[in-house]
Amino acid sequence: MTCAPWRTVKVSAPAWLAAVTLLTAPSSAVAVPGRTGVAAAAPEVSCAWPAVVRPGRLNFAFPETNATYWLMPYRLGKGDRIAVDGTYPSARFTSLTAYDATGSPVDSLADHQIAPGPGSKNPFAVTDAGTDPAQHRYRVTVEPGVAAGSGGNTLAATANSADSGVGWLVLRIYVPDKDSDITGGVPLPALTVQRQGSSPKAVTACPGADRAKGPSGPVATELRDLVKKHEPPGATFEGCGTSTPSDPGFAVPDKTGGLFPNPYNKYLCTPLKYEKGRVAVVRGKAPTFPDTVNGRSVLTPSRLRYWSLCQSQNRFPYPVTACAADFQTATDKNGRYTYVVSTPADRPSNATTGHGVTWLDWGPTDVTGVLLLRNMLPAGNFHQAVQKVGKGDDPAKVMGDYYPTVTYCSKTSFAKKGPDACRS
């Protein structure tokens, strides 16, 4: 069935990054917030994109293994602005989002909403954009004192149109066409800061900011410390409805006002408890998606722009263990998927793509696991997306066949009879 173009989704979904402390001392330089209670000692940022969140680097706050997040702190006074000069990447998705000092979203632009510069075209919006990166250029400005959603490639830097404030600019890139090139084959956007009454000043990119490991330093340390400060209390994951590690079931997270949420994702989650010789089995219908990794256009009519299932760990720093994105997920002739989540030792011999099964590594067994199902940018006529689940709704009823079921099963039973032996 042909689906409508992507619609803008402004929803709150948890990414569980940490809050930052508001700067109070004036500064003419781009600066990051200081440690709690030590605002005057805030570390200076002399280069662009000083923090990178991705497995293998800053693997915390439940990241997605098929995405990279670059963070840039900013501090803008009345009349100041940041110009972001970028090139649309060859990737499944990209966005620029401004957050305030508490990690709450202020304004955001998804790839298809970013208007191209003169002589350029947006490959996320039109089919005749070509393949020359030189003709895929854009400029976005980040400014205080403007309303969110103002358009014209302008991002509000501050909430409630405040004329000054601090915040974070986050660049996301999901599923680059070439897995080895996390920026999607283009340079990271160049940043220029212009203070009121002054000439524009370029901010040099941090050394190695576009590499897989990215830069490190005081900003990364600040984020780690603040994640620690704001970590969830208790030993079990909170916020997955009535689901418990012993009796799992996918639910929309109770607390959707989390920190640094991606406005274009929404989640289902469930906690998992390890027992030796036992596996978790997840089954459901797979939404269609634009398989850009295998040469399809991002504009291919599909139900979702992107979806994935990830297994993470519910202890500091809340790292992800493994994800399987849509293009990495095996499906049967009816378009249904089966995942097995287990340790390598407990993996059944038939938990392979050859048997139509996608395997996810359980990770450490001494900690509660958290499974997260992501849905990104549903088509306008796809009414079974997580985004359609309202407050108080039963997600199973709203999502129908697209709702994932989860049950435990012994390794032996699965190996002998496959997933049908693990019906709940």
C-alpha positions as CSV (number, residue, x, y, z in Angstrom):
1,M,0.0,0.0,0.0
2,T,1.3,3.4,-0.9
3,C,1.8,5.7,2.1
4,A,1.7,9.4,2.3
5,P,4.9,11.5,2.7
6,W,6.5,11.8,6.1
7,R,4.6,13.9,8.5
8,T,6.2,16.0,11.2
9,V,6.0,14.3,14.6
10,K,6.7,16.5,17.6
11,V,6.5,13.9,20.4
12,S,8.5,13.4,23.5
13,A,10.4,10.1,23.9
14,P,13.1,9.3,26.3
15,A,16.7,9.3,25.3
16,W,17.8,9.6,29.0
17,L,20.7,12.0,28.5
18,A,21.5,14.2,31.5
19,A,20.5,17.7,32.4
20,V,23.0,20.5,32.5
21,T,23.6,23.3,35.0
22,L,22.6,26.8,34.0
23,L,25.5,29.2,33.5
24,T,25.1,32.4,35.4
25,A,28.4,34.2,34.7
26,P,28.5,36.2,31.4
27,S,30.9,35.1,28.7
28,S,31.7,36.1,25.2
29,A,32.8,32.6,24.2
30,V,30.8,29.5,23.4
31,A,30.9,27.7,26.7
32,V,29.4,24.6,28.3
33,P,27.7,24.4,31.6
34,G,29.9,23.9,34.6
35,R,29.7,21.1,37.2
36,T,26.8,21.3,39.6
37,G,27.5,24.1,42.1
38,V,30.6,25.3,40.2
39,A,29.1,27.4,37.4
40,A,32.0,29.8,37.4
41,A,34.4,27.0,36.6
42,A,32.5,26.0,33.4
43,P,34.9,24.5,30.9
44,E,35.4,26.5,27.7
45,V,34.7,24.9,24.3
46,S,37.2,26.0,21.7
47,C,36.0,23.7,18.9
48,A,32.8,22.4,17.4
49,W,31.0,19.2,18.2
50,P,33.1,18.3,21.3
51,A,31.0,15.3,22.5
52,V,29.9,12.2,20.5
53,V,27.4,9.7,21.8
54,R,27.7,6.2,20.2
55,P,28.7,2.7,21.3
56,G,32.5,2.5,21.6
57,R,32.7,6.1,22.6
58,L,30.2,7.6,25.0
59,N,28.0,4.5,25.3
60,F,25.5,5.8,27.8
61,A,21.8,6.8,28.1
62,F,20.5,3.9,26.0
63,P,21.9,5.0,22.6
64,E,21.1,3.4,19.2
65,T,23.9,1.4,17.6
66,N,22.9,2.5,14.1
67,A,23.0,6.2,15.0
68,T,25.6,8.8,16.1
69,Y,24.8,11.9,18.1
70,W,27.1,15.0,18.1
71,L,26.5,17.6,20.8
72,M,27.5,21.2,20.8
73,P,26.9,23.4,23.9
74,Y,25.9,27.0,23.2
75,R,25.3,30.2,25.1
76,L,23.7,33.0,23.3
77,G,22.8,36.5,24.4
78,K,20.3,38.9,22.9
79,G,21.0,39.4,19.2
80,D,23.5,36.5,19.1
81,R,23.2,33.6,16.6
82,I,24.9,30.5,15.4
83,A,25.0,29.6,11.7
84,V,25.1,25.9,10.8
85,D,26.4,25.3,7.3
86,G,26.0,21.7,6.4
87,T,25.5,19.1,3.6
88,Y,22.7,16.7,3.7
89,P,24.3,13.3,4.4
90,S,23.8,10.0,2.5
91,A,21.9,8.4,5.3
92,R,18.5,7.2,6.4
93,F,17.8,10.2,8.7
94,T,19.3,13.3,10.1
95,S,18.1,16.2,12.2
96,L,19.2,19.3,14.2
97,T,17.6,19.8,17.6
98,A,18.0,22.6,20.1
99,Y,17.7,21.8,23.8
100,D,17.6,24.1,26.8
101,A,19.8,23.8,29.8
102,T,17.6,21.1,31.3
103,G,17.8,18.9,28.3
104,S,14.2,19.6,27.2
105,P,13.6,20.2,23.4
106,V,13.2,23.7,22.3
107,D,13.0,23.4,18.5
108,S,13.9,20.9,15.9
109,L,14.2,20.4,12.1
110,A,14.2,16.9,10.5
111,D,16.0,16.4,7.3
112,H,13.0,16.8,5.0
113,Q,12.1,20.1,6.8
114,I,15.5,21.8,6.1
115,A,15.3,24.0,3.0
116,P,18.3,23.8,0.7
117,G,20.6,26.7,0.0
118,P,20.8,28.5,-3.4
119,G,21.6,26.1,-6.2
120,S,21.0,23.1,-4.0
121,K,18.3,20.5,-3.6
122,N,17.2,18.4,-0.6
123,P,17.6,14.7,-1.3
124,F,15.3,14.0,1.7
125,A,12.5,16.0,0.1
126,V,12.7,15.7,-3.7
127,T,13.5,12.9,-6.1
128,D,15.6,14.9,-8.5
129,A,18.3,16.1,-6.1
130,G,21.1,14.2,-7.8
131,T,24.1,12.8,-6.0
132,D,26.6,15.7,-6.0
133,P,27.1,16.8,-2.3
134,A,28.1,20.3,-3.6
135,Q,24.4,20.6,-4.6
136,H,23.1,19.4,-1.3
137,R,24.0,22.4,0.9
138,Y,21.9,24.1,3.6
139,R,22.2,26.8,6.2
140,V,20.3,26.7,9.5
141,T,20.5,29.4,12.1
142,V,20.1,29.0,15.9
143,E,18.8,32.2,17.6
144,P,17.4,33.2,20.9
145,G,14.3,35.4,21.1
146,V,12.4,33.6,18.3
147,A,9.5,31.3,18.6
148,A,9.9,27.5,18.0
149,G,8.6,26.4,14.6
150,S,9.3,29.8,13.1
151,G,10.4,28.2,9.9
152,G,12.9,29.6,7.4
153,N,15.6,27.3,8.6
154,T,15.7,29.0,12.0
155,L,15.9,27.1,15.2
156,A,14.8,28.7,18.5
157,A,17.7,28.5,20.9
158,T,15.6,29.3,24.0
159,A,12.2,28.3,25.3
160,N,9.3,30.7,25.4
161,S,11.2,33.1,23.0
162,A,13.6,34.2,25.8
163,D,16.2,36.6,24.4
164,S,19.1,34.8,25.9
165,G,20.1,31.5,27.4
166,V,22.2,28.3,27.2
167,G,21.5,25.1,25.6
168,W,22.7,22.2,23.4
169,L,22.6,21.7,19.7
170,V,22.4,18.0,18.7
171,L,23.1,16.6,15.3
172,R,21.8,13.1,14.7
173,I,22.6,10.8,11.8
174,Y,21.0,7.4,11.5
175,V,22.1,4.6,9.2
176,P,24.7,6.2,6.8
177,D,24.8,4.5,3.4
178,K,28.3,3.3,4.2
179,D,28.6,1.9,7.7
180,S,32.2,2.9,8.0
181,D,31.4,6.6,7.4
182,I,29.3,7.8,10.3
183,T,28.8,11.3,8.9
184,G,27.1,10.0,5.8
185,G,29.9,10.9,3.4
186,V,30.0,14.6,4.2
187,P,31.8,16.9,6.6
188,L,30.2,17.8,9.9
189,P,28.3,21.1,9.6
190,A,30.5,24.1,10.0
191,L,29.5,26.4,12.9
192,T,29.9,30.2,13.0
193,V,29.0,32.3,16.0
194,Q,28.0,35.9,15.6
195,R,27.7,38.0,18.8
196,Q,25.5,41.1,18.6
197,G,27.5,44.0,17.2
198,S,30.5,41.7,16.3
199,S,31.7,40.0,13.1
200,P,30.9,36.3,12.6
201,K,33.6,33.9,14.1
202,A,34.1,30.4,12.8
203,V,34.3,27.6,15.4
204,T,36.9,25.1,14.2
205,A,35.7,21.5,14.4
206,C,37.2,19.4,17.2
207,P,40.1,17.2,16.0
208,G,38.6,13.8,15.1
209,A,35.0,14.9,15.6
210,D,33.9,13.0,12.5
211,R,35.7,9.8,13.4
212,A,34.0,6.7,14.9
213,K,35.5,7.5,18.4
214,G,35.2,11.2,18.2
215,P,36.7,13.8,20.6
216,S,36.6,13.7,24.4
217,G,37.3,16.1,27.1
218,P,35.4,18.2,29.7
219,V,32.1,18.1,27.9
220,A,32.1,14.3,27.8
221,T,33.1,14.2,31.4
222,E,30.3,16.6,32.3
223,L,27.7,14.4,30.5
224,R,28.9,11.3,32.3
225,D,28.8,13.0,35.7
226,L,25.4,14.3,35.1
227,V,24.0,11.0,33.9
228,K,25.4,9.5,37.1
229,K,23.7,12.3,39.1
230,H,20.3,11.7,37.5
231,E,20.4,7.9,37.2
232,P,17.1,6.2,38.0
233,P,16.8,5.0,41.6
234,G,16.4,1.4,42.6
235,A,17.6,-1.8,41.0
236,T,14.8,-2.4,38.5
237,F,13.8,-0.4,35.5
238,E,11.0,2.0,36.1
239,G,8.6,3.3,33.5
240,C,7.4,0.4,31.3
241,G,3.8,0.4,32.5
242,T,2.9,-2.7,34.5
243,S,5.6,-4.8,32.9
244,T,8.1,-6.4,35.2
245,P,11.4,-8.3,34.6
246,S,9.6,-11.5,35.6
247,D,6.4,-10.8,33.6
248,P,7.6,-8.7,30.6
249,G,5.3,-6.9,28.1
250,F,5.9,-4.0,25.9
251,A,4.4,-0.6,27.0
252,V,4.8,3.0,26.2
253,P,7.3,4.5,28.8
254,D,5.4,6.1,31.7
255,K,7.9,9.0,31.8
256,T,8.0,10.6,28.3
257,G,9.4,14.0,29.4
258,G,12.9,12.6,29.7
259,L,16.1,14.5,28.8
260,F,17.3,15.2,25.2
261,P,14.3,13.4,23.6
262,N,14.4,12.8,19.8
263,P,11.2,14.5,18.6
264,Y,10.9,12.0,15.8
265,N,11.0,8.8,17.7
266,K,8.6,7.1,20.1
267,Y,9.2,3.9,22.0
268,L,7.9,0.8,23.6
269,C,9.9,-0.8,26.4
270,T,10.1,-3.8,28.6
271,P,12.5,-5.0,31.3
272,L,14.0,-8.5,31.1
273,K,15.5,-10.8,33.8
274,Y,18.2,-13.3,33.0
275,E,18.0,-17.0,34.0
276,K,20.5,-19.5,32.8
277,G,19.3,-21.6,29.9
278,R,16.4,-19.2,29.2
279,V,15.9,-16.9,26.2
280,A,13.5,-14.0,25.5
281,V,11.5,-14.3,22.3
282,V,10.0,-11.2,20.6
283,R,7.6,-11.5,17.7
284,G,5.5,-9.1,15.6
285,K,4.9,-7.7,12.2
286,A,7.6,-5.6,10.6
287,P,6.6,-2.2,9.2
288,T,8.0,-1.4,5.8
289,F,10.9,1.0,5.6
290,P,13.1,2.7,2.9
291,D,16.1,0.3,2.7
292,T,18.7,2.9,1.9
293,V,21.6,0.5,2.8
294,N,20.6,-1.6,-0.1
295,G,20.2,1.3,-2.6
296,R,16.5,2.3,-2.1
297,S,15.7,6.0,-1.9
298,V,14.8,7.5,1.4
299,L,11.6,8.7,-0.3
300,T,10.4,5.2,-1.0
301,P,6.8,5.0,0.2
302,S,7.0,3.1,3.6
303,R,5.2,2.9,6.8
304,L,8.1,4.1,9.0
305,R,11.3,6.0,8.2
306,Y,13.1,3.7,10.6
307,W,12.6,1.2,13.4
308,S,14.7,-1.0,15.5
309,L,14.9,-3.2,18.6
310,C,17.7,-2.7,21.1
311,Q,18.8,-4.5,24.3
312,S,20.4,-2.2,26.9
313,Q,21.6,-2.4,30.5
314,N,19.8,-0.8,33.4
315,R,22.8,0.4,35.3
316,F,25.2,3.3,35.0
317,P,26.1,4.4,32.4
318,Y,23.1,2.7,30.8
319,P,24.9,1.4,27.7
320,V,23.3,-0.4,24.8
321,T,24.5,-4.0,24.3
322,A,23.0,-4.7,20.8
323,C,20.5,-3.4,18.3
324,A,18.9,-4.8,15.2
325,A,17.6,-2.2,12.8
326,D,14.9,-2.8,10.3
327,F,17.3,-3.7,7.5
328,Q,19.2,-6.1,9.9
329,T,16.0,-8.0,10.9
330,A,15.0,-11.3,9.3
331,T,11.3,-11.7,8.3
332,D,9.2,-14.6,7.1
333,K,7.0,-14.7,4.0
334,N,4.2,-12.9,5.9
335,G,6.5,-10.0,6.9
336,R,6.8,-11.1,10.5
337,Y,10.0,-11.1,12.6
338,T,11.3,-13.2,15.4
339,Y,14.0,-12.1,17.8
340,V,15.9,-14.2,20.3
341,V,17.6,-12.3,23.1
342,S,20.2,-14.5,24.9
343,T,23.7,-14.9,26.0
344,P,26.0,-16.5,23.4
345,A,26.1,-19.6,25.5
346,D,22.3,-19.8,25.7
347,R,21.8,-19.1,22.0
348,P,19.8,-21.9,20.4
349,S,21.4,-23.4,17.3
350,N,18.4,-22.3,15.2
351,A,18.5,-18.7,16.3
352,T,20.0,-17.6,13.0
353,T,18.9,-15.5,10.0
354,G,18.9,-18.8,8.0
355,H,16.0,-19.9,10.2
356,G,14.3,-16.5,10.0
357,V,15.5,-15.5,13.5
358,T,17.4,-12.3,14.5
359,W,19.6,-12.8,17.5
360,L,20.5,-10.1,20.0
361,D,23.2,-10.5,22.7
362,W,21.8,-10.3,26.2
363,G,24.9,-8.6,27.5
364,P,25.8,-8.8,31.2
365,T,23.6,-11.2,33.2
366,D,23.9,-9.5,36.6
367,V,21.8,-6.6,35.6
368,T,18.2,-6.1,34.4
369,G,18.0,-5.7,30.6
370,V,15.8,-3.2,28.9
371,L,14.4,-3.8,25.4
372,L,13.5,-0.7,23.5
373,L,11.4,-0.7,20.2
374,R,11.9,2.5,18.2
375,N,9.4,3.9,15.7
376,M,10.5,6.9,13.7
377,L,8.4,9.2,11.5
378,P,5.4,7.2,10.6
379,A,3.6,7.8,7.3
380,G,0.4,9.8,7.6
381,N,-1.8,6.8,6.9
382,F,0.1,4.3,9.1
383,H,-2.2,4.1,12.1
384,Q,-0.5,1.3,13.9
385,A,2.7,3.2,14.9
386,V,3.7,3.7,18.5
387,Q,3.0,7.4,17.9
388,K,-0.7,6.6,17.6
389,V,-0.8,5.2,21.1
390,G,-2.5,7.8,23.3
391,K,-2.4,8.2,27.0
392,G,-4.2,5.3,28.6
393,D,-4.5,3.4,25.4
394,D,-3.6,-0.3,25.2
395,P,-0.7,-0.4,22.7
396,A,-1.6,-3.9,21.7
397,K,-5.1,-2.8,20.5
398,V,-3.8,0.3,18.7
399,M,-0.9,-1.4,17.0
400,G,-2.6,-4.7,16.1
401,D,-0.2,-7.1,14.3
402,Y,2.6,-4.5,14.7
403,Y,2.6,-4.8,18.5
404,P,5.6,-6.9,19.6
405,T,4.9,-9.8,22.0
406,V,7.6,-11.0,24.4
407,T,7.9,-14.3,26.3
408,Y,10.5,-16.4,27.9
409,C,11.4,-19.9,26.6
410,S,14.0,-22.5,27.4
411,K,16.9,-22.8,25.1
412,T,16.1,-26.5,24.7
413,S,12.5,-25.9,23.7
414,F,13.4,-23.2,21.1
415,A,16.1,-25.4,19.6
416,K,13.7,-28.4,19.3
417,K,10.5,-26.6,18.1
418,G,11.4,-23.1,17.2
419,P,9.5,-19.9,18.3
420,D,6.1,-21.7,18.3
421,A,7.3,-23.5,21.4
422,C,7.5,-20.2,23.2
423,R,4.0,-18.9,22.9
424,S,2.9,-16.9,25.9
